[in-house]
Amino acid sequence: NGNASMSDADIKTAYERNPDTNAYTDAEKTLVGYLTGVTSNVQTQLDGKASAAHTHVLADISDWPSTVSTTEVGYLDGVTSAIQTQLDGKVPTSRTVSTGTGLTGGGNLSADRTISGVTLAQTDWEAGTSTTEAVVSPSKVAAAISALGSVGADVQEFTTSGTWTKPSGPYTLAIIEMWGAGGGGGSGRRGAAGSYRSGGGGGGGGAYFKTFRRFADLPSSLTVTIGAGGPGGSSVSSNDTDGNIGSNGGNTTVSGTDVYASARGGSGGLGGSTSSVIGGAGAGVWANEAPSMNTGTYRDQVAKSTPMNTAFMSGISNLFGGGSGGPSQDTGGVQGGHSVFGSAGGGGGG
């Protein structure tokens, strides 16, 4: 059906023509129904309205800020709540996340940041030489302990001078033990029959020394010098002649660019004379300190006592230093002193 329209006059005419009949067409009935609720002239009201489909510009809004553009208005697309409230809840991208020692991944917040711990290889944990701070898992700790526990000690013994070569492996501590050489005994006095002529004093024993060194601090090789025993005093061939002093024992050392350890040798014993003579001093407890020559005693670790005359006595014993050489008499020699860790002293001659 086509559209139908009626003016007020048409409706009035139709009603006057058939006042007592229901002679409206369906179209007329529909149009009349549109008047329900109308309170004033329909056309006048229509003229005051805009079309359902129309366009406004910002200038049409009387109180719109003139400095805000349509592009800037477009930035509001997708905003679902108060903008300032959202901004106050954000952190500036210039804010920096710093990582401490052993961590990586820091930086500003312009991108996602993942903080991670520095890690080392299993071999680094077993070697124990890296100074890098890092994170380690319990499994790596267990593996390192297992690996270190399975490494046997590397023992190198020197009876003659030579070179110590640093072994490979996850070692952490080096133990150095050494003994100095004993001093030589003095030769006896030569004299006529019936005269007083004693034998020479025994040589003092060498000291014992033990030290602990960090394995990482040692160079790749070290020189080991084994001290030689002191020669005895040379014999005399003429009557009424005192014997000669024995030579000191050599020091045993372990050295490189520096001396890492040293054990002193004992002193030589005195030569025989017309009276009893004393044996040589054992090397001191302080391994880098020479013994007092021909005293028949040792220097005490604490007091470093005055040397003691040991004529007619057994040689003085020691703990770490060498034992003193035994004294001598014209009727017979006396045994040298012993040492718990160091070398025992030689007996005196008769």
C-alpha angles and dihedrals in degrees: 000000000000123000117271127206132186132187124218088259092054091052092048092049093049092050094048090048094055107020095157101037136073091232099146120127119234090253091053092050091052093051093049089053090061089068093069110122095008110142102179143013108322098212093049090054092048092051090057094055131082123231117270090241110052141123132241128195125206089255088065088066105082098203099038113128107255093216095062114089129204088248090057091048087055089062088072091068110122096014109140103177143017108318098214092050089054093047092050089056094056131087118228114254088231090068109111128217109211123204122215128225111306094023134098137187102069126142143113123315096252086105138021112283127206116194113214134177122243111250132201132205120263090249090059091056091049094047092049093203102109116103093197113119108230145156120257132193122231089246092059091048091051091047092050092049090049093049094047092046092056095056113099124216117270107226120191117181124192124197092165131035116280146125126294112215118205109242123225120244141085095297119153105178136042121201116201120194124178146161129214120227123262123252122249121256121249120252120249127256118259117220145148121283112281094022123116107262121160130196122246124277119257121257120257120251123250122255127254118229132184128182138172122222132185105250093222091057094059121093123238092268140012134197115243116203117190112207115237121229114259114255116243120253113278116257123252123230103193127078120251091029125131119231124254127256117256119241124256119259117253125257120249112221142176110206147160123155083338136021106264097182138359136183116196124229123237125258124259120254123251121259121254119271142167089289136041113290133206130240127246121279120259115240113273126262087242095075095205092054121087117235121249105267118255098344100125093228140074136243111261115238094231109024100022087215127212112273113268125224107237101185111145088012134098115260114278114260125227141195107218101355123073121278117256121256116256119257123241136226135186090254099047146321129267127228121260124249121267130226130213094218106002130064121288120244123251121254122255122254124248 
